Structures are given as structure tokens and as C-alpha cells.
Amino acid sequence: MNTIAADPYADVRDAVRRRLGSDATIANVVTPTLGGINRTLAFDVVEGNSRRRMVSRQETHSGQDDLFLAASDQFRILKLVHAHGLPVAEPLFEYDERDGMGHGYVTLFVEGETVPRLLQRSPKFEVARGRFAAQCGQLLARLHAIEPAEFDFLRARADSHDAIDAFRSRYDQYGEARPALEAGFRWLERHRKHDVQKRFLHGDFRCGNLMITPDGVSAVLDWECSHLGAPMEDLAWLCTRSWRFDRPDLPVGGIGTRADFYQAYEAASGSRVDHSEVLFWEVFGLVRSAVYNIWQAHDHLTGQRRSVAYAACGRNTALVEYDLLMTLAGRYD
């Protein structure tokens, strides 16, 4: 007896039809290979002779222990940032109770590449690589210029109040004895500033979350780590060794130089880049990266979110700890 397989994308199709009309349909559905926190689908919406490509992001994991923003807050951020003219995927609609899909939203599709190895090596992106550091400096300056009061809904978050304490609390939950991370946290406590003027931060501004075409950056993706904090934190995260991938000699995302990055940020923002503060937040970035790896390995081992990628995070933690110790010893740029 033959059976007809259920349409795996019927929920998305029905959600689109509720917004655009019963004649709308979806086609050319693709599941991106990157990203492990959300169910992400790219698809065409066909309405008569017109065709638009869209992206659906749907929460697959949430809870009080989650350091990532809820989808509703991400969508709200996208609308605000898009209204300020920054290059982001245009937000279209949120899912609601009628859709029966939990939390998520749909945006327009943006052309570009996100895979770091291709961006670092492919001749196709040679021009983009030359522009990368300066473009990133300009984009972050524009982002940090937005009045933080527009993001007051983020003030209650632990990382908006104190990012170091938020990750210390997360690390302590696992009860793991990791001397390198203890040294990192102690160094941060000794060198931290308490009079920082907080701005709105992307929170995860790095290769992998930047859509890039042969001409340069076309969109900033993945706003689930956004919070209020010190502007140098965003600059430092892009320079953190974890996000240089196989080009550790190029501090800015494994693609560009600090000189180009800092000069562009200073010219666009009118503010000086404090090199010692960037170093502080790079140390924090390594500690933060290690905590993320511990968290994901823990979720795999406890069965909360089992995957090969999360299992590999257990080994990644040791690699980040090595980079942290070398950074504290002044051996790394």
C-alpha cells in the first residue's frame, strides 16, 4: 500500500498564506548547513508571476537557562536596526499562536556567503577581503551611535547588567575545575572598569554572522546575543582569536588588520579606540567562548541537545583555554 509523505514544510507554507493570501505558495526550500540554535529555512514565495526569497527562523531551544534572546526580542531588534538603515535582512512577520510553530519570524533573503574558510581563501572574495576591516569598523560605529534608550527592553538581561558576572554565573553552574578559566576570570576582575558608558551591542559580530558578497558586507545576521555594554566589547569579539579560524595572523576576523578596523571606527564614530580596553574584552571573549563550549558539550552529554557539533565543543574548550593563557602571557596579537 502506497502512502503519501507529509509535507515537511506545510507549517511554513500555511503561515505564509495567512499573511499573503491563499494563492501564495512556497518553493525551492533549502535548509542551510550552518546554525544549530534555530530551525532555519530559505524558500521562495510564489504569488502569480512574482517570486520573493525569504528566510524562516524558528526557535528549537529556549528556557530560563538560555543566554540567547527570545525570537520576539530578536525580531524587535531587527525592526529597530533596519529602520536606522543598517544592512540587515528586512523583517517581515513573526509567527503567532495560529501558526502552531512556537516562536520565530520571517525575513527577506539576503545574498552572500558566510562560511569563513571561503571568505578567507577564495579568489572570489579578494575585493571584499580588502574592504572587510574598514567596513566592519564603519558598521559598528553606526550601530553604537543608535540611542540605547531604544533598546531599554534589554536592560533587565544579566549580560546587559554585567557581562562578566553573567558568564561567571553560567560557568559556576557546571562545577568544573578549570584553572585556565579561573585565571581568566581573576584577570578580568583585576582589570575591569566600572564607569563604562553602555551602548547597544550586536554581541556576536564576527565571521559566520556577516553575509558577504564579492563587493563586501551585505548584511549583519544573528542578533540573539545583543545586549547593552561597552562598545569595545563588540570590536574585541571580532578580533578574538577564536574567530580568526585558520588565519590567526589577521586579527580582524582572520581577514583584516587592526589598523584598518580601528581607523575606520574612529573616523565614523568620532571616538578613540582604547587598545587596552580592546585587550580586556578579547580576554573576556576567550573566557566567554570557553563557557559557550562547556555549555554546549554539557547539553550533548546530558541529552538536552545531542549532536556531533556539540560533542566536539568539549575538545574545543581546551583549545580556547590555550589561547587564553597565551593571550594573558602576551604571546599573541
C-alpha positions in Angstrom: 0.0 0.0 0.0 1.4 3.4 -1.0 1.2 6.3 1.3 1.7 10.0 0.6 4.5 11.5 2.6 3.5 14.5 4.7 4.8 17.9 3.5 7.6 18.8 6.0 7.2 22.5 5.2 3.4 22.7 5.4 3.6 24.8 8.6 5.7 27.5 6.9 3.5 27.4 3.8 0.4 27.9 5.9 2.0 30.7 7.9 2.9 32.5 4.7 -0.6 32.1 3.3 -2.1 33.6 6.4 -0.1 36.8 5.8 0.0 36.9 2.0 -3.2 35.2 0.8 -4.3 31.7 -0.1 -2.8 31.9 -3.6 0.8 32.2 -2.2 2.9 29.1 -2.1 6.5 28.2 -1.3 9.1 26.5 -3.4 12.8 25.8 -3.6 13.2 25.2 0.1 16.7 24.9 1.4 18.0 24.1 4.9 21.3 26.0 5.5 24.2 23.8 6.7 25.3 26.3 9.4 23.5 27.2 12.6 22.5 24.9 15.4 20.2 27.0 17.7 17.2 27.5 15.3 15.4 25.7 12.5 16.3 27.9 9.6 14.7 27.5 6.1 15.3 29.6 2.9 12.5 29.4 0.4 10.8 31.2 -2.5 7.3 32.7 -2.0 5.5 32.5 -5.3 2.5 34.8 -5.9 1.3 34.6 -9.5 4.2 35.8 -11.7 6.1 37.2 -8.7 8.7 35.4 -6.7 10.5 36.6 -3.5 13.1 34.7 -1.5 12.6 34.6 2.3 14.1 33.0 5.4 12.3 31.5 8.3 14.0 31.2 11.7 12.2 29.1 14.3 13.3 28.5 17.9 14.2 25.0 18.7 15.6 25.5 22.2 14.6 28.0 24.8 14.4 28.3 28.6 15.4 30.3 31.6 18.9 29.0 31.4 19.3 30.3 27.8 21.8 33.1 27.3 20.3 33.9 23.9 17.5 36.4 23.2 14.0 35.1 22.6 12.9 35.3 19.0 10.4 38.0 19.7 13.2 40.3 21.0 15.4 39.4 18.0 12.6 40.4 15.7 12.1 43.7 17.6 15.8 44.4 17.3 15.8 43.7 13.6 12.9 46.2 13.1 14.8 48.9 15.0 18.1 48.4 13.3 16.5 48.1 9.9 14.7 51.4 10.5 18.1 53.0 11.1 19.3 51.9 7.7 21.9 49.3 8.7 22.3 46.3 6.4 20.1 43.6 7.9 17.6 41.1 6.5 14.3 43.1 6.2 12.0 41.7 8.9 8.5 40.7 7.5 6.4 39.0 10.2 6.5 37.0 13.4 4.9 33.6 14.0 1.9 33.6 16.3 -0.3 31.1 18.1 -2.3 30.5 14.9 0.8 29.1 13.2 1.4 26.5 15.9 5.1 26.8 15.4 6.3 28.3 18.6 8.4 31.4 18.4 10.1 32.6 15.2 9.9 35.0 12.4 10.4 35.5 8.6 12.7 38.0 6.8 13.6 38.7 3.3 16.6 36.7 2.0 20.0 38.5 1.5 22.5 37.2 -1.0 26.0 36.4 0.2 28.4 33.9 1.8 29.0 33.3 5.5 31.5 30.3 5.5 34.7 31.7 7.0 37.1 29.4 5.0 35.6 30.5 1.7 35.7 34.2 2.7 39.4 33.9 3.8 40.7 31.9 0.9 38.5 32.1 -2.2 39.7 34.4 -5.0 36.1 35.4 -5.5 36.2 37.4 -2.3 39.6 39.2 -2.8 38.0 42.6 -3.2 35.7 42.0 -0.2 38.7 41.0 2.0 40.4 44.3 1.2 37.3 46.2 2.4 36.3 44.0 5.3 38.1 45.6 8.2 37.1 49.1 7.3 33.5 48.1 6.6 33.2 46.4 9.9 34.6 49.4 11.7 32.0 51.7 10.0 29.1 49.3 10.6 29.9 49.0 14.3 30.3 52.8 14.6 26.8 53.2 13.1 25.3 50.6 15.4 26.8 52.1 18.5 25.5 55.5 17.5 21.9 54.4 17.9 20.4 55.8 21.1 20.5 52.9 23.7 17.1 54.0 25.1 15.5 52.4 22.0 16.7 49.1 23.5 15.5 49.6 27.1 13.8 46.2 26.9 17.3 44.6 27.1 18.3 46.3 30.4 16.9 43.5 32.6 19.2 41.0 31.0 22.1 39.7 33.0 24.7 40.4 30.3 23.4 44.0 29.9 23.8 44.5 33.7 27.3 42.9 33.9 28.6 40.6 31.1 31.4 39.2 33.2 29.2 38.3 36.1 26.7 36.7 33.7 29.3 34.3 32.3 30.8 33.7 35.7 27.4 32.6 36.9 26.9 30.4 33.9 30.4 28.8 34.3 29.8 28.1 38.0 26.7 26.1 37.2 28.7 23.3 35.8 31.1 22.8 38.8 34.1 22.1 36.5 37.6 22.7 37.8 39.3 24.7 35.0 42.4 26.6 36.3 42.8 28.5 33.0 39.3 29.9 33.2 39.8 30.8 36.8 42.9 32.7 35.9 40.9 34.5 33.1 38.1 35.5 35.4 40.6 36.7 38.1 42.5 38.8 35.5 39.2 40.3 34.3 38.2 41.2 37.9 41.6 42.9 38.5 41.4 45.0 35.3 37.7 45.8 34.8 36.4 49.3 34.5 33.2 50.3 36.4 32.4 53.6 34.6 31.7 52.3 31.1 29.1 54.2 29.1 26.9 51.5 27.7 25.6 51.3 24.1 23.6 48.8 22.1 25.9 46.0 21.0 25.4 43.3 18.4 27.1 40.8 20.8 28.2 38.3 18.2 29.7 40.4 15.4 32.1 38.0 13.7 32.7 35.9 10.6 29.9 33.5 10.3 27.4 36.1 11.2 28.3 38.5 8.4 26.8 38.0 5.0 29.5 38.9 2.4 29.4 39.3 -1.4 32.3 39.8 -3.7 31.8 43.5 -3.1 31.8 43.4 0.7 29.5 43.0 3.7 25.8 42.8 2.6 24.1 42.1 5.9 24.7 41.5 9.6 23.0 38.4 10.9 22.1 36.6 14.1 21.1 39.1 16.8 20.4 36.6 19.6 23.4 37.8 21.7 22.5 41.5 21.6 22.7 43.4 24.8 23.8 46.8 26.3 27.5 47.1 27.1 30.9 48.7 26.4 31.4 49.4 22.6 34.9 48.0 22.8 33.3 44.6 23.6 31.9 44.4 20.0 35.3 45.4 18.5 37.2 42.9 20.6 34.8 40.0 19.8 35.6 40.3 16.1 39.3 40.3 16.9 39.2 37.4 19.4 41.4 34.5 18.3 38.5 32.0 18.3 37.0 33.8 15.3 40.1 34.1 13.2 39.7 30.4 12.2 42.7 29.3 10.0 44.2 32.8 9.7 45.3 33.7 13.2 47.8 36.2 11.7 45.0 38.5 10.6 43.4 39.8 13.9 40.1 41.2 12.4 38.1 38.0 11.8 41.0 36.3 10.1 40.6 38.7 7.2 41.8 42.2 8.0 44.2 44.3 10.1 43.6 46.2 13.3 44.9 49.5 11.8 42.2 49.5 9.1 39.5 48.4 11.6 40.3 50.9 14.3 40.9 53.9 11.9 37.5 53.3 10.2 35.7 53.0 13.6 37.3 56.2 14.9 36.6 58.1 11.7 32.9 57.0 11.7 32.2 57.3 15.4 34.4 60.3 16.4 35.6 58.1 19.4 39.1 56.8 20.1 39.7 53.1 20.2 41.2 52.2 23.6 43.7 49.5 22.8 44.0 48.3 26.4 40.2 48.1 26.7 40.0 46.0 23.5 42.6 43.6 25.0 40.4 43.4 28.1 37.4 42.4 26.1 39.4 40.0 24.0 40.4 38.2 27.2 36.7 38.2 28.1 35.9 36.9 24.6 38.1 33.9 25.1 36.5 33.2 28.5 33.1 33.6 27.0 33.9 31.3 24.1 35.1 28.7 26.5 32.0 28.9 28.6 29.8 28.6 25.5 31.8 25.4 24.6 31.3 24.0 28.1 27.6 24.7 27.9 27.1 23.0 24.5 29.2 20.0 25.5 27.1 19.7 28.7 23.9 19.8 26.7 25.2 17.0 24.5 26.3 14.8 27.4 23.1 15.3 29.3 21.0 14.6 26.2 19.3 18.0 26.1 20.7 18.7 22.6 22.7 15.9 21.2 24.8 16.5 18.1 28.3 15.8 16.9 29.0 19.6 16.8 28.1 20.0 20.4 30.1 16.9 21.4 33.2 18.5 19.7 32.8 21.5 21.9 34.2 19.6 24.8 37.6 19.4 23.0 37.2 23.0 21.7 37.2 24.2 25.3 40.8 23.1 25.8 41.9 24.9 22.6 40.3 28.1 23.8 41.9 27.8 27.2 45.3 27.5 25.5 44.6 30.7 23.5 43.5 32.4 26.7 46.7 31.6 28.6 48.9 32.6 25.6 47.0 35.9 25.4 47.4 36.6 29.1 51.2 35.9 28.7 51.4 38.5 26.0 52.4 35.9 23.3 49.5 36.7 20.9 48.5 39.7 18.9 
